Amino acid sequence: MQLLHKALVTNNHLKHNGRLQYGLFLKGAGLSLEESMTFWKKHFCKKIAEDKFEKEYAYNIRHNYGKEGKRTDYTPWGCERIQSLPPMGSGETHGCPFKTYSEDKLKTILYDMKFADLDIAKILEKKRNNEYSVNTIFTLLIYFI
């Protein structure tokens, strides 16, 4: 989620899967519909007009909260759902970085997050062995942070 937030702050935009993944996370963290709308508008309207935001993005935010469309009150995505997302295309930021990012990119991200070399090596070993389940990653992150 930290990577999604960084991309949002940098680009003032996230593509569809990134908005869904991060938006549902924020909802699960307790943001109300109104707070969520304010949050997304604040970031997107640095790059686009408010009326364009209302036309192209507000509906999906309300949809996530069950106020539009099927009126389903969606919950945040779990690790399995996030790991099953389609591969990222150009300009996209979504999914599980442990699964989808190259070792070099993941290593750079972990260095930026101030992980020690030995800890990064352990995490990359887990990636090489396709051990990126929620339990493995959670245990590693809690241990290292």
N, CA, C and O of each residue as an XYZ file, in Angstrom:
580
protein
N       0.834     -1.193      0.000
C       0.000      0.000      0.000
C       0.876      1.253      0.000
O       0.517      2.282     -0.572
N       2.022      1.142      0.650
C       2.949      2.272      0.675
C       3.396      2.623     -0.746
O       3.551      3.799     -1.075
N       3.601      1.611     -1.581
C       4.013      1.870     -2.959
C       2.880      2.513     -3.760
O       3.130      3.388     -4.589
N       1.662      2.094     -3.525
C       0.516      2.716     -4.190
C       0.379      4.174     -3.769
O       0.129      5.047     -4.600
N       0.544      4.428     -2.483
C       0.429      5.805     -2.013
C       1.532      6.681     -2.616
O       1.278      7.811     -3.034
N       2.731      6.160     -2.656
C       3.846      6.912     -3.237
C       3.570      7.221     -4.713
O       3.829      8.334     -5.171
N       3.050      6.247     -5.450
C       2.720      6.464     -6.867
C       1.620      7.512     -7.006
O       1.676      8.354     -7.903
N       0.628      7.466     -6.130
C      -0.458      8.442     -6.166
C       0.067      9.850     -5.904
O      -0.297     10.786     -6.615
N       0.904     10.008     -4.908
C       1.452     11.319     -4.572
C       2.347     11.829     -5.710
O       2.334     13.019     -6.027
N       3.105     10.946     -6.309
C       4.015     11.327     -7.393
C       3.271     11.699     -8.668
O       3.593     12.696     -9.314
N       2.267     10.889     -9.032
C       1.589     11.045    -10.326
C       0.228     11.727    -10.243
O      -0.340     12.099    -11.270
N      -0.302     11.894     -9.031
C      -1.666     12.404     -8.839
C      -2.672     11.587     -9.629
O      -3.662     12.114    -10.138
N      -2.406     10.299     -9.722
C      -3.296      9.385    -10.439
C      -2.857      7.956    -10.162
O      -1.671      7.690     -9.972
N      -3.811      7.044    -10.139
C      -3.558      5.611    -10.166
C      -4.507      5.025    -11.187
O      -5.645      5.475    -11.321
N      -4.042      4.027    -11.902
C      -4.927      3.353    -12.849
C      -5.903      2.459    -12.084
O      -5.790      2.289    -10.870
N      -6.851      1.901    -12.808
C      -8.023      1.222    -12.236
C      -7.692      0.230    -11.110
O      -8.189      0.384     -9.994
N      -6.869     -0.774    -11.386
C      -6.597     -1.782    -10.348
C      -5.895     -1.178     -9.136
O      -6.147     -1.596     -8.006
N      -5.031     -0.215     -9.356
C      -4.375      0.466     -8.238
C      -5.371      1.238     -7.391
O      -5.300      1.220     -6.163
N      -6.319      1.928     -8.066
C      -7.355      2.669     -7.320
C      -8.227      1.715     -6.517
O      -8.551      1.987     -5.361
N      -8.607      0.599     -7.128
C      -9.432     -0.377     -6.399
C      -8.684     -0.950     -5.200
O      -9.208     -0.967     -4.086
N      -7.470     -1.414     -5.427
C      -6.693     -2.019     -4.349
C      -6.482     -1.034     -3.206
O      -6.726     -1.365     -2.046
N      -6.032      0.166     -3.526
C      -5.729      1.143     -2.484
C      -6.998      1.735     -1.885
O      -7.073      1.964     -0.678
N      -7.984      1.978     -2.719
C      -9.246      2.535     -2.232
C      -9.947      1.616     -1.248
O     -10.455      2.076     -0.225
N      -9.981      0.324     -1.542
C     -10.609     -0.624     -0.619
C      -9.778     -0.789      0.654
O     -10.326     -1.007      1.735
N      -8.468     -0.684      0.522
C      -7.613     -0.700      1.714
C      -7.949      0.483      2.620
O      -8.119      0.316      3.828
N      -8.044      1.679      2.035
C      -8.370      2.876      2.824
C      -9.745      2.755      3.468
O      -9.948      3.163      4.611
N     -10.679      2.191      2.720
C     -12.021      1.966      3.275
C     -11.926      1.031      4.479
O     -12.520      1.297      5.524
N     -11.183     -0.058      4.332
C     -11.001     -1.006      5.430
C     -10.279     -0.399      6.619
O     -10.468     -0.833      7.755
N      -9.448      0.607      6.357
C      -8.727      1.294      7.428
C      -9.617      2.299      8.150
O      -9.205      2.896      9.145
N     -10.849      2.489      7.643
C     -11.797      3.328      8.355
C     -12.212      4.616      7.675
O     -12.996      5.371      8.248
N     -11.719      4.905      6.468
C     -12.156      6.125      5.783
C     -13.623      6.008      5.401
O     -14.048      5.009      4.820
N     -14.380      7.023      5.728
C     -15.780      7.068      5.319
C     -15.835      7.380      3.826
O     -14.824      7.741      3.223
N     -17.008      7.240      3.243
C     -17.184      7.595      1.835
C     -16.789      9.045      1.604
O     -16.077      9.349      0.647
N     -17.238      9.928      2.461
C     -16.932     11.355      2.304
C     -15.430     11.614      2.414
O     -14.870     12.380      1.630
N     -14.784     10.977      3.382
C     -13.337     11.143      3.543
C     -12.580     10.581      2.337
O     -11.592     11.157      1.882
N     -13.058      9.462      1.840
C     -12.432      8.852      0.679
C     -12.567      9.752     -0.547
O     -11.607      9.947     -1.291
N     -13.760     10.293     -0.748
C     -13.996     11.189     -1.874
C     -13.067     12.402     -1.779
O     -12.487     12.815     -2.782
N     -12.925     12.969     -0.589
C     -12.037     14.116     -0.379
C     -10.583     13.731     -0.654
O      -9.848     14.481     -1.297
N     -10.181     12.577     -0.172
C      -8.816     12.092     -0.365
C      -8.469     11.978     -1.849
O      -7.464     12.522     -2.308
N      -9.320     11.259     -2.594
C      -9.036     11.044     -4.016
C      -9.120     12.346     -4.800
O      -8.298     12.595     -5.682
N     -10.091     13.164     -4.487
C     -10.242     14.440     -5.187
C      -9.016     15.318     -4.960
O      -8.522     15.955     -5.890
N      -8.531     15.349     -3.726
C      -7.354     16.160     -3.395
C      -6.170     15.790     -4.283
O      -5.458     16.668     -4.771
N      -5.961     14.503     -4.491
C      -4.825     14.054     -5.294
C      -5.086     14.201     -6.798
O      -4.245     14.731     -7.525
N      -6.236     13.738     -7.257
C      -6.507     13.746     -8.697
C      -6.685     15.152     -9.243
O      -6.287     15.433    -10.374
N      -7.272     16.027     -8.460
C      -7.578     17.379     -8.968
C      -6.356     18.293     -9.008
O      -6.473     19.468     -9.353
N      -5.197     17.768     -8.660
C      -3.959     18.495     -8.910
C      -3.595     18.374    -10.390
O      -2.799     19.151    -10.916
N      -4.194     17.383    -11.042
C      -3.853     17.078    -12.429
C      -5.041     17.257    -13.380
O      -4.864     17.545    -14.564
N      -6.253     17.084    -12.844
C      -7.454     17.184    -13.681
C      -8.462     18.134    -13.042
O      -8.362     18.458    -11.859
N      -9.427     18.571    -13.834
C     -10.479     19.456    -13.333
C     -11.444     18.668    -12.448
O     -11.622     17.462    -12.618
N     -12.060     19.372    -11.505
C     -12.985     18.732    -10.571
C     -14.174     18.090    -11.295
O     -14.624     17.015    -10.900
N     -14.683     18.730    -12.340
C     -15.817     18.139    -13.058
C     -15.413     16.843    -13.752
O     -16.226     15.925    -13.857
N     -14.178     16.751    -14.225
C     -13.698     15.501    -14.828
C     -13.589     14.417    -13.758
O     -13.924     13.260    -14.013
N     -13.124     14.784    -12.564
C     -13.058     13.835    -11.457
C     -14.454     13.290    -11.167
O     -14.646     12.081    -11.033
N     -15.428     14.201    -11.073
C     -16.809     13.789    -10.783
C     -17.352     12.859    -11.861
O     -18.042     11.889    -11.546
N     -17.053     13.137    -13.114
C     -17.553     12.327    -14.241
C     -16.875     10.970    -14.332
O     -17.526      9.960    -14.599
N     -15.551     10.948    -14.108
C     -14.788      9.745    -14.432
C     -14.359      8.889    -13.240
O     -13.995      7.728    -13.426
N     -14.391      9.427    -12.029
C     -13.841      8.687    -10.896
C     -14.772      8.579     -9.687
O     -14.715      7.581     -8.969
N     -15.612      9.559     -9.447
C     -16.441      9.575     -8.240
C     -17.395      8.381     -8.181
O     -17.618      7.819     -7.109
N     -17.951      7.996     -9.315
C     -18.871      6.853     -9.356
C     -18.197      5.608     -8.778
O     -18.790      4.913     -7.953
N     -16.971      5.324     -9.201
C     -16.284      4.111     -8.734
C     -16.012      4.143     -7.231
O     -16.046      3.105     -6.571
N     -15.747      5.313     -6.701
C     -15.528      5.426     -5.251
C     -16.836      5.120     -4.528
O     -16.858      4.355     -3.565
N     -17.924      5.723     -5.001
C     -19.228      5.438     -4.390
C     -19.599      3.961     -4.560
O     -20.205      3.365     -3.670
N     -19.235      3.376     -5.699
C     -19.505      1.960     -5.964
C     -18.802      1.077     -4.939
O     -19.387      0.109     -4.451
N     -17.547      1.402     -4.607
C     -16.804      0.626     -3.610
C     -17.493      0.612     -2.248
O     -17.355     -0.340     -1.480
N     -18.228      1.671     -1.962
C     -18.931      1.794     -0.671
C     -20.379      1.299     -0.743
O     -21.136      1.447      0.216
N     -20.759      0.713     -1.875
C     -22.107      0.161     -2.013
C     -23.176      1.192     -2.269
O     -24.353      0.927     -2.024
N     -22.808      2.357     -2.753
C     -23.773      3.436     -2.989
C     -24.168      3.555     -4.453
O     -25.034      4.362     -4.789
N     -23.554      2.773     -5.330
C     -23.851      2.783     -6.764
C     -23.838      1.358     -7.278
O     -23.389      0.439     -6.593
N     -24.337      1.186     -8.493
C     -24.265     -0.122     -9.158
C     -25.013     -1.199     -8.403
O     -26.178     -1.021     -8.048
N     -24.339     -2.334     -8.154
C     -24.963     -3.481     -7.479
C     -25.260     -3.221     -6.011
O     -25.924     -4.026     -5.358
N     -24.776     -2.113     -5.494
C     -24.944     -1.755     -4.088
C     -24.324     -2.790     -3.150
O     -24.837     -3.059     -2.064
N     -23.206     -3.362     -3.602
C     -22.437     -4.293     -2.786
C     -21.446     -3.500     -1.965
O     -20.744     -2.636     -2.491
N     -21.386     -3.788     -0.688
C     -20.447     -3.114      0.210
C     -19.140     -3.910      0.187
O     -18.972     -4.848      0.967
N     -18.222     -3.544     -0.695
C     -16.994     -4.299     -0.911
C     -16.042     -4.192      0.272
O     -15.995     -3.183      0.976
N     -15.287     -5.268      0.464
C     -14.281     -5.306      1.524
C     -12.894     -5.195      0.887
O     -12.737     -5.425     -0.312
N     -11.893     -4.842      1.691
C     -10.526     -4.773      1.150
C     -10.094     -6.125      0.588
O     -10.540     -7.177      1.046
N      -9.236     -6.073     -0.391
C      -8.725     -7.298     -1.000
C      -7.692     -7.942     -0.093
O      -6.849     -7.265      0.495
N      -7.771     -9.251      0.009
C      -6.765    -10.013      0.734
C      -5.575    -10.307     -0.169
O      -5.574     -9.970     -1.353
N      -4.572    -10.936      0.409
C      -3.345    -11.227     -0.340
C      -3.602    -12.092     -1.571
O      -3.040    -11.833     -2.635
N      -4.441    -13.113     -1.438
C      -4.706    -13.980     -2.587
C      -5.294    -13.199     -3.750
O      -4.891    -13.393     -4.897
N      -6.228    -12.333     -3.466
C      -6.850    -11.513     -4.515
C      -5.830    -10.567     -5.136
O      -5.776    -10.419     -6.357
N      -5.031     -9.935     -4.303
C      -4.015     -9.004     -4.795
C      -2.983     -9.747     -5.641
O      -2.545     -9.240     -6.673
N      -2.597    -10.940     -5.209
C      -1.615    -11.720     -5.958
C      -2.176    -12.261     -7.266
O      -1.412    -12.612     -8.165
N      -3.501    -12.333     -7.387
C      -4.104    -12.870     -8.607
C      -4.432    -11.793     -9.640
O      -4.955    -12.106    -10.710
N      -4.132    -10.537     -9.338
C      -4.401     -9.461    -10.290
C      -3.579     -9.668    -11.562
O      -2.509    -10.276    -11.522
N      -4.077     -9.163    -12.682
C      -3.296     -9.288    -13.918
C      -1.977     -8.529    -13.790
O      -1.873     -7.583    -13.010
N      -0.977     -8.945    -14.553
C       0.313     -8.253    -14.488
C       0.160     -6.765    -14.792
O      -0.741     -6.353    -15.523
N       1.048     -5.980    -14.222
C       1.000     -4.537    -14.424
C       1.374     -4.192    -15.861
O       2.306     -4.754    -16.438
N       0.627     -3.261    -16.411
C       0.969     -2.700    -17.697
C       1.684     -1.379    -17.494
O       2.034     -1.018    -16.370
N       1.895     -0.674    -18.562
C       2.583      0.603    -18.507
C       1.846      1.587    -17.600
O       0.641      1.789    -17.745
N       2.563      2.187    -16.680
C       1.987      3.192    -15.792
C       1.136      2.645    -14.668
O       0.504      3.417    -13.947
N       1.103      1.335    -14.500
C       0.278      0.744    -13.444
C       1.104      0.453    -12.200
O       2.299      0.170    -12.274
N       0.442      0.528    -11.069
C       1.043      0.202     -9.778
C      -0.028     -0.523     -8.976
O      -0.903      0.109     -8.385
N       0.040     -1.823     -8.956
C      -0.890     -2.609     -8.157
C      -0.278     -3.989     -7.947
O       0.799     -4.292     -8.462
N      -0.969     -4.805     -7.195
C      -0.517     -6.167     -6.978
C       0.416     -6.300     -5.789
O       0.610     -5.368     -5.009
N       0.976     -7.468     -5.680
C       1.888     -7.813     -4.591
C       3.323     -7.611     -5.069
O       3.777     -8.306     -5.977
N       4.038     -6.665     -4.465
C       5.408     -6.427     -4.927
C       6.316     -7.641     -4.757
O       7.258     -7.814     -5.530
N       6.051     -8.481     -3.768
C       6.879     -9.661     -3.555
C       6.716    -10.663     -4.685
O       7.641    -11.410     -5.000
N       5.533    -10.675     -5.295
C       5.281    -11.610     -6.394
C       5.602    -10.992     -7.751
O       6.216    -11.642     -8.597
N       5.195     -9.750     -7.964
C       5.236     -9.203     -9.318
C       6.508     -8.456     -9.677
O       6.862     -8.395    -10.855
N       7.199     -7.893     -8.718
C       8.378     -7.095     -9.040
C       9.598     -7.984     -9.248
O       9.709     -9.054     -8.650
N      10.493     -7.537    -10.086
C      11.758     -8.249    -10.278
C      12.564     -8.175     -8.982
O      12.306     -7.330     -8.124
N      13.525     -9.055     -8.854
C      14.377     -9.013     -7.662
C      15.079     -7.668     -7.541
O      15.187     -7.119     -6.444
N      15.556     -7.135     -8.659
C      16.262     -5.849     -8.620
C      15.354     -4.729     -8.142
O      15.756     -3.908     -7.318
N      14.134     -4.692     -8.656
C      13.215     -3.627     -8.253
C      12.820     -3.790     -6.785
O      12.780     -2.810     -6.041
N      12.531     -5.015     -6.369
C      12.169     -5.266     -4.978
C      13.336     -4.908     -4.054
O      13.131     -4.334     -2.985
N      14.534     -5.242     -4.460
C      15.725     -4.914     -3.671
C      15.854     -3.398     -3.499
O      16.132     -2.915     -2.402
N      15.652     -2.660     -4.576
C      15.716     -1.196     -4.517
C      14.673     -0.640     -3.563
O      14.964      0.252     -2.767
N      13.461     -1.167     -3.643
C      12.375     -0.713     -2.769
C      12.725     -0.988     -1.304
O      12.532     -0.132     -0.441
N      13.230     -2.169     -1.040
C      13.582     -2.526      0.339
C      14.739     -1.674      0.861
O      14.750     -1.298      2.033
N      15.702     -1.371      0.010
C      16.779     -0.444      0.409
C      16.204      0.929      0.732
O      16.583      1.551      1.725
N      15.285      1.399     -0.112
C      14.652      2.701      0.130
C      13.880      2.722      1.446
O      13.737      3.768      2.078
N      13.382      1.550      1.849
C      12.651      1.442      3.105
C      13.596      1.205      4.289
O      13.148      0.979      5.413
N      14.894      1.260      4.027
C      15.941      1.168      5.059
C      16.110     -0.236      5.651
O      16.507     -0.379      6.807
N      15.807     -1.274      4.858
C      16.075     -2.634      5.308
C      17.574     -2.890      5.239
O      18.253     -2.350      4.366
N      18.086     -3.691      6.129
C      19.508     -4.056      6.139
C      19.780     -5.079      5.041
O      18.876     -5.792      4.605
N      21.032     -5.143      4.601
C      21.420     -6.058      3.518
C      21.053     -7.509      3.825
O      20.513     -8.210      2.969
N      21.342     -7.949      5.026
C      21.058     -9.338      5.398
C      19.549     -9.608      5.350
O      19.121    -10.667      4.890
N      18.763     -8.670      5.816
C      17.308     -8.816      5.800
C      16.779     -8.856      4.368
O      15.882     -9.638      4.056
N      17.326     -8.027      3.514
C      16.923     -8.016      2.099
C      17.260     -9.360      1.464
O      16.460     -9.902      0.701
N      18.415     -9.892      1.765
C      18.817    -11.195      1.222
C      17.825    -12.285      1.633
O      17.475    -13.145      0.825
N      17.376    -12.248      2.886
C      16.403    -13.244      3.361
C      15.065    -13.096      2.631
O      14.440    -14.088      2.257
N      14.641    -11.863      2.436
C      13.379    -11.615      1.743
C      13.470    -12.061      0.281
O      12.543    -12.678     -0.242
N      14.580    -11.749     -0.367
C      14.753    -12.146     -1.769
C      14.822    -13.661     -1.917
O      14.373    -14.211     -2.922
N      15.379    -14.328     -0.925
C      15.410    -15.795     -0.953
C      13.983    -16.355     -0.907
O      13.657    -17.304     -1.620
N      13.145    -15.759     -0.065
C      11.740    -16.173     -0.005
C      11.064    -15.949     -1.358
O      10.279    -16.785     -1.807
N      11.364    -14.829     -2.004
C      10.797    -14.545     -3.322
C      11.247    -15.608     -4.331
O      10.433    -16.126     -5.096
N      12.533    -15.926     -4.330
C      13.067    -16.933     -5.267
C      12.355    -18.277     -5.091
O      12.173    -19.023     -6.053
N      11.956    -18.575     -3.856
C      11.281    -19.847     -3.565
C       9.763    -19.736     -3.660
O       9.034    -20.640     -3.251
N       9.293    -18.601     -4.214
C       7.843    -18.358     -4.353
C       7.113    -18.459     -3.020
O       5.973    -18.919     -2.963
N       7.770    -18.032     -1.958
C       7.180    -18.032     -0.624
C       6.695    -16.623     -0.301
O       7.245    -15.954      0.574
N       5.669    -16.180     -1.009
C       5.144    -14.844     -0.771
C       3.717    -14.897     -0.267
O       2.903    -14.022     -0.562
N       3.425    -15.943      0.504
C       2.110    -16.022      1.123
C       2.002    -14.954      2.200
O       3.006    -14.399      2.646
N       0.789    -14.677      2.604
C       0.571    -13.647      3.616
C       1.327    -13.966      4.900
O       1.886    -13.061      5.520
N       1.357    -15.220      5.311
C       2.030    -15.577      6.556
C       3.537    -15.367      6.456
O       4.156    -14.860      7.392
N       4.126    -15.749      5.339
C       5.566    -15.591      5.162
C       5.953    -14.124      5.141
O       6.863    -13.711      5.860
N       5.275    -13.336      4.324
C       5.614    -11.922      4.186
C       5.338    -11.174      5.493
O       6.154    -10.363      5.930
N       4.194    -11.447      6.109
C       3.854    -10.777      7.361
C       4.909    -11.065      8.426
O       5.353    -10.158      9.130
N       5.305    -12.322      8.539
C       6.321    -12.702      9.516
C       7.627    -11.979      9.239
O       8.266    -11.478     10.164
N       8.034    -11.917      7.970
C       9.272    -11.228      7.616
C       9.193     -9.745      7.948
O      10.110     -9.198      8.561
N       8.117     -9.098      7.554
C       8.001     -7.656      7.761
C       7.933     -7.299      9.240
O       8.544     -6.322      9.675
N       7.201     -8.078     10.004
C       7.105     -7.802     11.437
C       8.485     -8.001     12.082
O       8.896     -7.221     12.941
N       9.176     -9.032     11.664
C      10.487     -9.310     12.219
C      11.476     -8.190     11.902
O      12.272     -7.805     12.759
N      11.430     -7.667     10.678
C      12.430     -6.702     10.234
C      12.094     -5.259     10.579
O      12.983     -4.408     10.607
N      10.839     -4.979     10.838
C      10.470     -3.572     11.052
C      10.607     -3.202     12.483
O      10.341     -2.058     12.853
